[in-house]
């Protein structure tokens, strides 16, 4: 099957069949809005399974789901999104997703210079992790679900480190990867080191902070580790083989 060939896709919702095709590099998230009518998508909770009952996720590649005859069949469930009034809390930043002109260079910069762990790297996206935070990198110029395919005008990406002097010594070894000298600034609760990283036509600030000793730690009422996801614990996303 060549890259130019389209993959037949069939989605079945409560006995209704919706058919179309998908490109070789598309994920499920890019396909279902084209195949399904709006009343089955807007304000709905969607889940996907193969006819054999295997769970499929929105970021799985259609080409990986293709049967031996080259087609894809997804049993789809669409139901209203549940809503219930009550108290809730924002538990903190989980991940940041940006589009970049040169994803390979961005991946290497964050992995080699800032010591993030690569937990996914494929044709769709790159995911890097540090602590409880993930950084998602998408290619600029390629149509993607949920966002415009233009380089993100990110102001800065901030990280907390345990030893700023050691971190500075490390990034000094990668001075050629930065687009500026560094500035170290004091704030009430931290010292922060700032430098500029350039990717394509976009330049943004990378901030490394060391929290002052008296200000470290979470208040007990905000100790919510059991509600957070550890991106670095395993490869991110489920990968299907053609078998």
Residue pairs with C-beta under 8 A, 6 or more apart in sequence:
1 7
1 24
1 70
3 24
3 25
5 24
5 70
6 21
6 22
6 23
7 21
7 22
7 23
7 24
7 62
7 63
7 66
7 70
7 71
7 72
8 19
8 20
8 21
8 70
8 71
8 72
9 19
9 20
9 21
9 22
9 31
9 35
9 62
9 71
9 72
9 73
9 74
10 17
10 18
10 19
10 71
10 72
10 73
10 74
11 17
11 18
11 19
11 32
11 35
11 36
11 73
11 74
11 76
12 18
12 73
12 74
12 75
12 76
13 36
13 40
13 76
13 77
13 78
14 78
18 35
18 36
18 37
19 35
20 31
20 34
20 35
22 30
22 31
22 62
22 72
23 62
24 62
24 63
25 61
25 63
25 123
25 124
26 61
26 62
27 58
27 59
27 60
27 61
27 62
27 124
27 145
28 48
28 56
28 57
28 58
28 59
28 60
28 62
28 65
28 74
29 58
29 59
29 145
29 146
30 143
30 144
30 145
31 62
32 41
32 46
32 48
32 58
32 76
33 41
33 145
36 76
36 78
40 46
40 78
41 78
43 80
43 81
44 78
44 79
44 80
44 81
45 77
45 78
45 79
45 80
45 81
45 82
46 58
46 76
46 77
46 78
47 55
47 76
47 77
48 55
48 56
48 57
48 58
48 74
48 75
48 76
48 77
49 55
49 56
49 74
49 75
49 77
50 56
50 65
50 73
50 74
50 75
51 73
51 75
55 238
56 65
56 74
56 240
57 237
57 238
59 124
59 125
59 237
60 237
60 238
60 239
60 240
61 122
61 123
61 124
61 240
62 72
64 239
64 240
64 241
64 242
65 72
65 74
65 240
66 72
66 242
67 73
68 242
89 224
91 224
91 227
91 228
92 132
92 224
92 228
93 133
94 132
94 133
94 134
94 228
94 229
95 133
95 134
95 135
95 136
95 231
96 133
96 134
96 135
96 136
96 154
96 157
97 135
97 136
97 137
97 138
97 147
98 135
98 136
98 137
98 138
98 152
98 154
99 137
99 138
99 139
99 140
99 144
99 147
99 149
99 150
99 151
99 152
100 106
100 137
100 138
100 139
100 140
100 151
100 152
100 199
100 200
100 202
101 140
101 141
101 151
101 199
101 200
101 201
101 202
102 199
102 200
103 126
103 137
103 138
103 139
105 199
106 126
106 137
106 199
107 118
107 121
107 126
107 128
107 137
109 177
109 197
109 199
110 116
110 128
110 135
110 137
111 117
111 118
111 128
112 174
112 177
113 170
113 171
113 174
113 177
114 130
114 159
114 171
114 206
114 208
115 130
115 170
116 128
116 129
116 130
116 135
117 128
117 129
117 130
117 232
118 126
118 127
118 128
119 127
119 128
119 129
119 134
119 231
119 232
119 234
119 235
119 236
120 126
120 127
120 235
120 236
120 237
121 127
122 239
124 138
125 136
125 137
125 138
126 136
126 137
127 134
127 135
127 136
127 137
127 231
127 236
127 237
128 134
128 135
128 137
129 135
129 230
129 231
129 232
129 236
130 159
130 232
131 160
131 232
132 225
132 228
132 229
132 230
132 231
133 231
134 231
134 236
135 157
138 144
138 147
138 149
139 149
140 149
140 150
140 151
140 200
141 149
141 150
142 149
143 149
151 199
151 200
151 201
151 202
152 202
153 202
153 204
154 202
154 204
155 204
155 205
156 194
156 204
156 205
156 206
156 207
157 204
157 205
157 206
157 207
158 192
158 207
158 208
158 209
159 206
159 207
159 208
159 209
160 190
160 208
160 209
160 210
160 211
161 167
161 208
161 209
161 210
162 210
163 210
164 184
164 191
164 193
164 208
164 209
164 210
167 193
167 208
167 210
168 182
168 184
168 193
168 208
171 178
171 182
171 195
171 208
177 197
178 195
178 196
178 197
178 206
179 195
179 196
179 197
179 198
179 203
180 195
180 196
181 195
182 193
182 194
182 195
183 193
183 194
183 195
184 191
184 192
184 193
184 194
185 191
185 192
185 194
186 192
188 215
189 211
189 212
189 215
190 209
190 210
190 211
190 212
190 215
191 209
191 210
191 212
192 207
192 208
192 209
193 207
193 208
193 209
194 205
194 206
194 207
195 205
195 206
196 203
196 204
196 205
196 206
197 203
197 204
197 205
197 206
